[in-house]
Amino acid sequence: MRFQQMISLFLPSLTILLVLSLGACGFDRDAQDKKLTKGCQAAIKTTMNAQTTIESINKSTFGFVETLGNGKNYRSVKLDVTQKDDGWRQNDQQYECIFIESINMAGGGMKAEIYQLKHGETVYGRDDKGNVIGNLNDWLSLQDVVKQALY
């Protein structure tokens, strides 16, 4: 009887402790999306010439890409930006960055890497099957720039 009482007290306490510890390891989606926005801006800048700058981000939209993988690991960041070309002429453009996200259980956070950057009909990165589009060295450079912006 004594053993059963100990178990009946121990199990609920253990359950509460586990729930609290898992809650503390959770990650903040808004904070992650802000990081992804910085990574996307860095990716965009690699495609611009030296005289072009991003003046402002007018709108940012986030979502999961259902057509890739299982849809839950691929995060889309769409940015509507005003950019200044040649130092004075402004125009509005839309870009979409797709990131692969993975949960870091040990640290309780999320890791991400760039998968694709779209600007109009131009696509940088990987195609829908995961193959690198274009030059491998350009792809590796893009990954490095984005990684520096994210972390």
C-alpha positions as CSV (number, residue, x, y, z in Angstrom):
1,M,0.0,0.0,0.0
2,R,2.8,2.4,0.8
3,F,4.4,1.9,-2.6
4,Q,1.1,2.7,-4.4
5,Q,0.8,5.9,-2.4
6,M,4.3,6.9,-3.4
7,I,3.7,6.2,-7.1
8,S,0.4,8.1,-7.0
9,L,2.2,11.2,-5.6
10,F,5.3,10.8,-7.8
11,L,3.6,10.4,-11.2
12,P,1.5,13.6,-11.2
13,S,4.6,15.6,-9.9
14,L,6.7,14.1,-12.7
15,T,4.0,15.0,-15.3
16,I,3.8,18.6,-14.1
17,L,7.6,18.9,-14.2
18,L,7.8,17.6,-17.7
19,V,5.0,19.9,-19.0
20,L,6.7,22.9,-17.5
21,S,10.1,22.0,-18.8
22,L,8.7,21.4,-22.3
23,G,6.9,24.7,-22.2
24,A,10.1,26.5,-21.3
25,C,11.9,24.9,-24.3
26,G,9.3,26.2,-26.7
27,F,10.2,28.8,-29.3
28,D,8.7,32.1,-30.3
29,R,7.2,32.0,-33.8
30,D,7.3,35.8,-34.1
31,A,10.9,36.0,-33.1
32,Q,11.8,33.3,-35.6
33,D,9.9,35.1,-38.3
34,K,11.9,38.3,-37.6
35,K,15.1,36.3,-38.0
36,L,13.8,34.8,-41.2
37,T,13.0,38.4,-42.5
38,K,16.6,39.4,-41.8
39,G,17.8,36.3,-43.6
40,C,15.6,37.1,-46.6
41,Q,16.8,40.7,-46.7
42,A,20.4,39.4,-46.8
43,A,19.5,37.0,-49.6
44,I,17.8,39.8,-51.6
45,K,20.8,42.0,-51.3
46,T,23.0,39.4,-52.9
47,T,20.9,39.6,-56.1
48,M,21.1,43.4,-56.3
49,N,23.7,45.5,-58.0
50,A,25.8,47.9,-55.9
51,Q,23.7,51.0,-56.5
52,T,20.4,49.3,-55.5
53,T,19.2,49.4,-51.8
54,I,16.2,48.3,-49.9
55,E,14.5,51.6,-48.7
56,S,11.7,49.9,-46.7
57,I,9.8,46.7,-46.1
58,N,6.2,47.6,-46.7
59,K,4.6,44.3,-46.0
60,S,5.8,40.9,-44.8
61,T,3.7,37.7,-45.0
62,F,4.6,34.4,-43.5
63,G,3.3,30.9,-44.1
64,F,4.1,27.2,-44.6
65,V,4.7,25.9,-48.1
66,E,2.4,22.9,-48.5
67,T,3.8,21.8,-51.8
68,L,7.3,21.0,-50.5
69,G,8.1,18.0,-48.3
70,N,5.4,17.6,-45.7
71,G,4.7,21.4,-45.8
72,K,5.5,22.0,-42.1
73,N,9.2,22.3,-42.4
74,Y,9.2,24.9,-45.2
75,R,8.5,28.5,-44.2
76,S,7.7,31.2,-46.7
77,V,8.6,34.8,-46.1
78,K,7.1,37.2,-48.7
79,L,8.5,40.7,-48.6
80,D,7.0,43.7,-50.4
81,V,9.8,46.2,-50.5
82,T,10.5,49.7,-51.9
83,Q,14.0,49.7,-53.4
84,K,16.0,52.6,-54.6
85,D,17.8,51.9,-57.9
86,D,20.8,53.9,-59.0
87,G,20.7,56.0,-55.8
88,W,17.5,57.9,-56.6
89,R,14.7,56.0,-58.5
90,Q,12.3,54.1,-56.2
91,N,10.2,51.1,-57.2
92,D,8.2,48.4,-55.4
93,Q,9.2,44.8,-55.7
94,Q,8.0,41.5,-54.2
95,Y,10.4,38.7,-53.1
96,E,9.7,35.4,-51.6
97,C,12.2,33.4,-49.5
98,I,11.6,29.8,-48.6
99,F,13.5,28.4,-45.6
100,I,13.8,24.9,-44.3
101,E,13.3,24.9,-40.5
102,S,14.3,22.2,-38.0
103,I,13.6,22.1,-34.3
104,N,16.7,22.0,-32.0
105,M,15.4,20.0,-29.1
106,A,18.5,20.5,-27.0
107,G,18.5,24.3,-27.2
108,G,14.7,24.6,-27.5
109,G,14.9,26.8,-30.6
110,M,14.6,26.5,-34.3
111,K,17.3,26.4,-37.0
112,A,16.7,27.5,-40.5
113,E,18.5,27.6,-43.8
114,I,17.6,29.2,-47.1
115,Y,16.0,26.9,-49.7
116,Q,14.9,29.3,-52.4
117,L,14.6,32.9,-53.3
118,K,12.1,34.1,-55.9
119,H,11.8,37.4,-57.5
120,G,9.3,37.5,-60.3
121,E,10.1,34.6,-62.6
122,T,13.7,34.4,-61.4
123,V,14.5,31.6,-58.9
124,Y,17.7,31.2,-56.9
125,G,18.6,28.3,-54.7
126,R,17.0,24.9,-55.2
127,D,14.2,23.7,-57.4
128,D,11.1,21.8,-56.1
129,K,13.1,18.5,-56.2
130,G,15.9,19.9,-54.2
131,N,18.4,20.3,-57.1
132,V,20.6,23.4,-57.1
133,I,19.6,25.9,-59.7
134,G,22.6,27.5,-61.5
135,N,26.1,27.7,-60.1
136,L,26.9,25.7,-57.0
137,N,29.4,28.3,-55.8
138,D,26.7,31.0,-56.0
139,W,24.4,28.8,-54.0
140,L,27.0,28.2,-51.3
141,S,27.7,31.9,-51.1
142,L,24.0,32.7,-50.8
143,Q,23.7,30.1,-47.9
144,D,26.7,31.7,-46.1
145,V,25.3,35.2,-46.4
146,V,21.9,34.1,-45.1
147,K,23.4,32.0,-42.3
148,Q,25.4,35.1,-41.1
149,A,22.2,37.2,-41.1
150,L,20.3,34.5,-39.2
151,Y,22.8,33.7,-36.5
